[in-house]
């Protein structure tokens, strides 16, 4: 039996439901929302149709250019924006997440494609490009299994940067990012010896190499002859020929054509086979595959005209006007020719100068780096370039004298490898020529670095204490290279011409002692120790240029003995030890010269 109250409740509920339904059908707010949704859907459909029409109306590339790049290369950022509309943001987020996951999991199969899509979907964000250049050069290259693959990956980072620069010219962020890859990664990383040598070789104007095969028993004969031909061991890598039989093991290597042809004549050995091959160029699906850096030099070892105009004077270290019409590598013309190739620090210097020109003459500001840093980078690049030339000279000198180098050698470690050589004549060959060239080249680049540092100090006077020390070091380096060049060159001269050149070497080594002492006393000795060892009325400021050489050298000897004793704490002990090696090399060479009756 139904109670009256239940029946009334039932009818009230049903009536309420009908009223609610009626209200929903006639609610003006909800009706308006529904109409808005319909309009949005219609707009999306129309937008997709219009984007398809717009894409079909975009200029089409000539059929002959299809092989110049992939289909992705032909799809520019504007076309992608039209095609994707409001979906661009979600797609970019997905690509970022996916590419970073692949990187962390070391699954790089289509990583480059995703990075390139991100570049095209976010072309206006410099921070994206700065990160991707760094990402490829560091995070991705380190995952490669061997040095050639790492080198190719770093060059891919350069290609990325230059590609974006073509789309976004006159951009200080991009110029600086590409410069940093050359200077920091290729020029100063843990694998720098390989990268420096590879870029030098790749930049040279040759289009072929020789594949050389030799019996394993003739390894030493090959190494000795290769050195005399100008091919030190950094220019080739002997490896086992897996195709040779076990009872007749052979080695194989590759060598650029000019060195190989010179070596072939020198060896004249039918058991050592030379096979000429074209310089490798690979292509997959129309995309260029990196196997090396592009050639930068013409047959006269000058920067290619396509990279630096030859119709105007070269741009020097004081040329900070933005002059893109001079060419992308215009700043390298001032240091032509490059008979042994272009080192990465030189290319880095070129791009750092372009960044400085944009900062100075176009009033651009880097998104992440201060004006002060941008201003100082050209000088630092030149300084490291000068040090690299000096390092090459040290290594070549060790090879010429048949001395082995330390396992891990850095500035200062190689000073005593050949410092004790006698005055026996040495034969002039390609290796000695390159040694002499590197010593003089270091002096040339070092002098340019001093000018650049002084210009930076004019722009930022508060940096003087820091960079005055770098200038003092470059002056010492100049003396080191000058002394060694006189010494080695004298040993290649006929007997009657040697003494005058050796006297020049003695004079320069005496300057090495003086400049080593002035540098240490002025910049690397704690003030309390300086007060103990510097006699009145002199001060440490006088040690820079006014104090007599004999007093400076005497003070240095006292400081060195204190440092060696361990009784006094030196915050800069490593620098003291390093400069002491340069001092010690000078002392040892002077003793050799004095024993032969040679005086400054």
Steps between C-alpha positions, in 0.01 A plus 500: 500500500629836408496765762364844399830664590694264271263568211533872542878471518503295178294754307713786636818320390368432151384859463841620618673281244288634220562857613873435516500357150303795376742739670797330336342529158433868546805612711642794300853464646536131408347558159756772435787266607372231264489747213856610584625140484339456160665821378842386630471164324398675181796741527745212554364321193522814290852570633618154401350541154657845459837377627494222242417753228775734630751216498411415141551864403847527661781534244624158395866424471647429161518133419874518465545614861327199648829326554639790702307412813240274650126563488527634855757752383255628237224546758572839655376636832227710335355196323505297821321777686228511235457126499490453877328812621421467871647149509854638479532548878397145599716352225807694620443384857475140383817532289697653788393227739564222250842628389622550858381151592686355202813688604489369856433145376772529231254420222596748230350343188272791404628753753633742234165500320319600819755772576461638150122502537534689829724752323240556230211519744678744733720699261464829686637382836877546524510312831380189316783525248766576761393190693487270197844606378641429846290183530638349179859610560516367857216270607462313172864487390605340829270205425690413182723194509820644350676828431410524126131458586526756781672741263226455239231561763668821615514617138128424481453751782693754292281424198190552713629838615601617154166385362311712752740790436399490134137536605569754778802705387674763712428318825750530786361192680558271204840642406620450857355148525679382185822669615479314830473161327822566309689658788380308806404157363729448201784712635506436876320177593665184630525368141643826369815350346290288266250774418769761438687271265186390315375851437842612380512209254139538387543872430787443257443521121522140389240271348665161532684277746725200468430167663840365604573136580833382646650193668477515879877454520553833321301710745803690634639566151162642399468722810852637453451574129154645557638745756766622258229542236302721738250243624533475877305219672205728574423506126441127458410191699661165423259210555504129429389390154248227585513371142869411516595136573622405846851421376537835319343762723458844346401844624283755321447873535373798305699812418419812304626505143785754520663330799447152359659586165803647677522190721469263206806653336698495827424135578521357145406159640287259292376331819333825610198549276327833429147513361340837420138553603260792474418694813185346640163660433191306606129556448194328639150596378640826367641600839870560538674272749789661685836328470713810547505877502467695178816622332572861599808569288581546134812347334708795627387420858291816517142519622260410217355802320150369574579541873704822495496770234838574345395838362565691825767512768490224766312568823743530793449456872401867523227471234178486701255641247238256374594433136320182387572578135867415569408132547432256780869431569630851429696529825722204405648680200728705725698186588539348153646275374422180691744242359423254781127555513264709711475408872162510679605791724551712187148431376370568850684832500333591171148441633576666833613810308172497308311483831706789637429703187126447547528604865710807425361636175145361504440534875387137533511324837550129556210322668720313749852650494610841624649770278828461686530132405413561135767771491772276644443185296690602183814569704469171689454313173816653357693419818400133490577490127851631575538235773386228258765599245760492777371159613534367145857628489585323826359171371679532168829574676459184706434299183798651319726393788328164545385580853177364648242735646325460836177297494292806582685814410392858548666840514825461687511118494706488180762758595767252613440236227752664266653778711826304541575443130853582390620719215543222243374601155154382393386440144244741356189305397123551485459432873763761590339746260166456671662530842660833407178620343293417811741690725481813285125460454452487876679832530285656227172389655620587851575858397150530354358365827685769697343770281157343547539480879602865517196600297278302738656677799420835336137391476493354853777662713404304813624182325857632487633299800376175346616552145826677578616159624397341168695766311807430716465129422478569126819706519672207671363263234639727230846475654475121539413457132758752383778330698411150382469611138848655504637187672349245255565710191865545598547122513385471136748763373854447369777522759602857421148638539399328821674708768316827431164322506587315822597834661151625412357190666704568816373858513139383464541230769629769736177691435305182576655492849420865558141485377428178691620667820308824440178308428518289815595786734239739358196269485546167678670568832297581815551855624643391837770290328575778252571738789745247648708439188491834312778732630435867571437735335343272238135382499327223308363760256861583410553137403284546189749717314715731718695257719841398357505146349765365739292601805182355349668167428653486849158559660347231280758246620410577862128463427556170322697360793222605741243329281704181478562488875131475583547734797291771336155455351459615140143518371649513149762228549412326172564823306829549687607148402394550138692825453797347681518241219531774240765662714677166536497435123663838446764426762582162348531636146719789620733253672530303175582817308746630759682165496557555127623854559177666378396809692204739453 
